[in-house]
Amino acid sequence: QVQLVESGGGLVQAGGSLRLACAASGRTFSRNAMAWFRQAPGKEREFVSTVSWNGAVTYYKDSVKGRFTISRDNAKNTVYLQMNSLKPEDTAVYYCAATPKLFTTSSSAPAYEYWGQGTQVTVSS
């Protein structure tokens, strides 16, 4: 079992930055690939980024490449999403997710077994 709790969301102006964190509990965290998804009002949940169990391999949605950076600290059982140059279209609830796999490039939500409760990110124009 892995329990996930996100933090770091908030209101920011376009062009600004936020750093999301996802704290995980469970002895297998260091063996789980982790991901961030987001869901805007009236839209389906969409993939943002994933990171392998050791942080060595990352994968991003095209629209966030060069602006967002995913990372993890296994000693702290935490995964991060650094978001720079934020745009109004980045506004959404951001969710942390975990899979028992060591690595995956899957952008499909059903591929991830554990989910956090989400944190709201609002980017004003």
ZIPERA-V289624 format. One record per pair of residues at least 12 apart in sequence whose C-alpha atoms are under 10 Angstrom apart, sorted by sequence separation. I is the first residue (numbers start at 1). J is the second residue. D is the distance in whole Angstrom. If there is no record, write none. Layout:
i={I I}
j={J J}
d={D D}
This chain:
i={7 8 9 22 35 36 37 48 49 58 69 70 97 99 100 101 7 8 22 35 36 37 47 48 49 57 58 68 69 70 81 98 99 100 6 7 8 22 35 36 47 48 57 68 69 97 98 99 100 6 7 34 35 36 46 48 49 55 56 67 68 69 81 97 98 99 5 6 7 20 34 35 48 49 55 56 67 68 80 96 97 98 99 4 5 6 33 34 35 48 54 55 66 67 68 79 97 98 4 5 6 33 34 51 54 55 66 67 68 79 96 97 98 3 4 5 32 33 34 49 50 51 52 53 54 55 64 66 67 96 97 3 4 5 32 33 48 49 50 51 52 54 64 95 96 97 3 4 31 32 33 34 49 50 51 53 64 95 96 97 2 3 4 30 31 32 33 48 49 64 94 95 96 2 3 30 31 35 64 94 95 96 1 2 29 30 33 34 35 36 37 55 93 94 95 1 2 4 28 30 33 35 93 94 95 1 2 3 64 92 93 94 1 2 63 92 93 94 1 51 92 93 50 51 91 92 93 2 91 92 50 90 91 92 49 90 91 48 88 89 90 91 36 88 89 90 35 86 87 88 89 34 35 86 87 88 89 34 86 87 88 34 86 87 33 86 30 30 31 36 30 34 35 36 29 30 34 35 36 53 58 59 60 29 30 34 35 48 50 53 57 58 59 61 29 30 45 47 48 49 50 51 52 53 56 57 58 59 60 29 30 45 46 47 48 50 53 54 55 57 59 19 21 28 29 40 43 45 46 52 53 54 17 18 19 20 21 22 23 24 27 29 40 41 45 52 53 17 19 21 25 26 39 40 41 51 52 53 24 25 38 39 40 41 51 52 23 24 25 38 39 40 50 51 52 23 24 38 39 40 50 51 22 23 24 37 38 39 50 22 23 37 38 39 49 50 21 22 23 37 38 49 50 21 22 36 37 38 49 20 21 22 36 37 47 48 20 21 35 36 37 47 19 20 21 35 36 46 47 19 20 34 35 36 46 47 18 19 20 34 35 45 46 18 19 33 34 35 45 17 18 19 32 33 34 17 18 32 33 34 16 17 18 31 32 33 34 15 16 17 18 31 32 33 34 15 16 17 29 31 32 33 34 35 14 15 16 17 29 31 32 33 34 35 37 14 15 16 29 31 32 33 35 36 37 6 8 13 14 15 24 28 30 31 32 33 35 37 4 5 6 7 8 13 14 15 22 23 24 29 36 4 6 12 13 14 20 22 24 35 4 12 13 14 20 21 22 12 14 20 35 34 37 12 33 36 39 11 32 34 35 36 38 40 10 34 37 38 39 40 36 38 40 9 38 9 9 7 6 7 6 7 5 6 4 5 6 4 5 24 4 23 3 4 22 2 3 2 22 2 22 2 21 1 20 20 18 18 17 16 14 15 16 6 7 9 10 11 12 13 14 15 4 5 6 7 9 10 11 12 13 14 15 2 3 4 5 6 7 8 9 10 11 12 13 14 1 2 3 4 5 6 7 8 9 10 11 12 13 1 2 3 4 5 6 7 8 9 10 11 12 2 3 4 5 6}
j={19 20 21 34 47 48 49 60 61 70 81 82 109 111 112 113 20 21 35 48 49 50 60 61 62 70 71 81 82 83 94 111 112 113 20 21 22 36 49 50 61 62 71 82 83 111 112 113 114 21 22 49 50 51 61 63 64 70 71 82 83 84 96 112 113 114 21 22 23 36 50 51 64 65 71 72 83 84 96 112 113 114 115 21 22 23 50 51 52 65 71 72 83 84 85 96 114 115 22 23 24 51 52 69 72 73 84 85 86 97 114 115 116 22 23 24 51 52 53 68 69 70 71 72 73 74 83 85 86 115 116 23 24 25 52 53 68 69 70 71 72 74 84 115 116 117 24 25 52 53 54 55 70 71 72 74 85 116 117 118 24 25 26 52 53 54 55 70 71 86 116 117 118 25 26 53 54 58 87 117 118 119 25 26 53 54 57 58 59 60 61 79 117 118 119 26 27 29 53 55 58 60 118 119 120 27 28 29 90 118 119 120 28 29 90 119 120 121 29 79 120 121 79 80 120 121 122 32 121 122 81 121 122 123 81 122 123 81 121 122 123 124 70 122 123 124 70 121 122 123 124 70 71 122 123 124 125 71 123 124 125 72 124 125 72 125 72 73 74 79 74 78 79 80 74 75 79 80 81 98 103 104 105 75 76 80 81 94 96 99 103 104 105 107 76 77 92 94 95 96 97 98 99 100 103 104 105 106 107 77 78 93 94 95 96 98 101 102 103 105 107 68 70 77 78 89 92 94 95 101 102 103 67 68 69 70 71 72 73 74 77 79 90 91 95 102 103 68 70 72 76 77 90 91 92 102 103 104 76 77 90 91 92 93 103 104 76 77 78 91 92 93 103 104 105 77 78 92 93 94 104 105 77 78 79 92 93 94 105 78 79 93 94 95 105 106 78 79 80 94 95 106 107 79 80 94 95 96 107 79 80 81 95 96 106 107 80 81 95 96 97 107 80 81 82 96 97 107 108 81 82 96 97 98 108 109 81 82 83 97 98 108 109 82 83 97 98 99 109 82 83 84 97 98 99 83 84 98 99 100 83 84 85 98 99 100 101 83 84 85 86 99 100 101 102 84 85 86 98 100 101 102 103 104 84 85 86 87 99 101 102 103 104 105 107 85 86 87 100 102 103 104 106 107 108 78 80 85 86 87 96 100 102 103 104 105 107 109 77 78 79 80 81 86 87 88 95 96 97 102 109 78 80 86 87 88 94 96 98 109 79 87 88 89 95 96 97 88 90 96 112 112 115 91 112 115 118 91 112 114 115 116 118 120 91 115 118 119 120 121 118 120 122 92 121 93 94 94 94 95 95 96 95 96 95 96 97 96 97 116 97 116 97 98 116 97 98 98 118 99 119 100 119 100 119 121 121 123 123 123 122 123 124 115 116 118 119 120 121 122 123 124 114 115 116 117 119 120 121 122 123 124 125 113 114 115 116 117 118 119 120 121 122 123 124 125 113 114 115 116 117 118 119 120 121 122 123 124 125 114 115 116 117 118 119 120 121 122 123 124 125 116 117 118 119 120}
d={9 4 9 10 8 5 7 6 6 7 6 6 9 7 8 10 6 6 10 7 5 9 8 5 10 10 8 7 5 9 10 9 5 7 7 5 9 9 5 6 7 9 10 5 7 10 5 5 9 6 6 9 4 9 9 9 9 9 9 8 4 9 10 6 6 7 8 4 8 10 6 6 7 9 6 10 6 6 9 10 7 5 9 10 5 6 7 5 9 9 9 6 10 5 8 8 5 7 6 5 9 6 7 10 8 8 9 6 9 10 8 5 9 10 6 7 9 5 7 8 10 7 9 9 9 9 9 9 8 6 6 8 5 9 7 5 9 8 7 7 9 8 9 7 5 10 6 7 9 5 8 9 7 9 8 9 10 6 8 10 6 5 9 9 5 9 9 9 10 9 9 7 7 6 7 6 8 9 10 9 4 9 8 5 8 7 10 10 9 10 10 9 9 5 7 6 8 10 10 10 10 10 6 5 9 8 7 9 9 10 5 6 8 7 9 8 4 7 9 9 6 6 10 10 8 6 8 9 5 7 10 8 5 9 9 7 5 10 10 9 7 8 8 7 8 10 8 10 9 5 9 9 10 9 6 6 10 9 7 8 6 9 9 8 10 10 9 9 9 9 6 10 8 9 7 8 7 10 8 10 9 9 9 10 10 10 9 9 10 10 8 9 6 8 10 7 9 10 9 10 9 10 10 9 10 9 8 9 9 6 9 9 10 9 10 9 8 8 10 9 9 9 10 10 9 9 9 9 10 9 5 9 9 10 9 9 10 9 10 10 9 10 8 9 9 6 6 9 10 9 10 9 9 6 7 9 5 9 9 7 9 8 4 9 7 7 8 5 9 9 5 6 8 8 9 6 6 6 5 9 7 8 8 5 8 9 5 7 7 5 7 8 4 8 9 8 7 5 9 6 6 9 8 6 6 7 5 9 8 8 5 9 6 6 9 8 6 6 8 5 7 5 7 5 9 6 6 8 7 6 6 7 5 9 8 7 8 4 8 6 6 9 8 6 6 9 5 8 8 8 5 9 10 6 6 5 7 6 6 9 8 4 9 10 6 7 9 10 6 6 8 9 5 6 9 7 5 6 8 7 6 5 8 9 10 4 6 10 9 7 5 5 9 9 9 7 5 8 9 6 8 7 9 10 10 10 10 9 5 6 10 8 9 9 10 9 9 8 10 9 9 10 9 8 5 9 9 9 10 10 10 9 9 8 8 6 9 6 9 10 10 9 8 10 10 9 9 9 9 9 8 8 10 10 9 10 9 9 10 9 10 10 8 10 10 10 9 9 9 10 10 9 10 10 9 8 8 9 8 10 7 10 9 7 9 8 10 7 10 9 8 9 9 8 8 10 9 8 9 9 10 9 10 10 8 9 9 10 10 8 9 9 10 10 10 9 8 8 8 8 6 9 7 9 6 10 5 6 6 6 5 6 9 9 7 6 5 7 8 7 5 5 5 5 5 5 9 6 7 5 7 6 6 9 5 6 6 6 6 8 9 7 8 8 6 9 9 8 8 7 9 10 10 9 9 10}
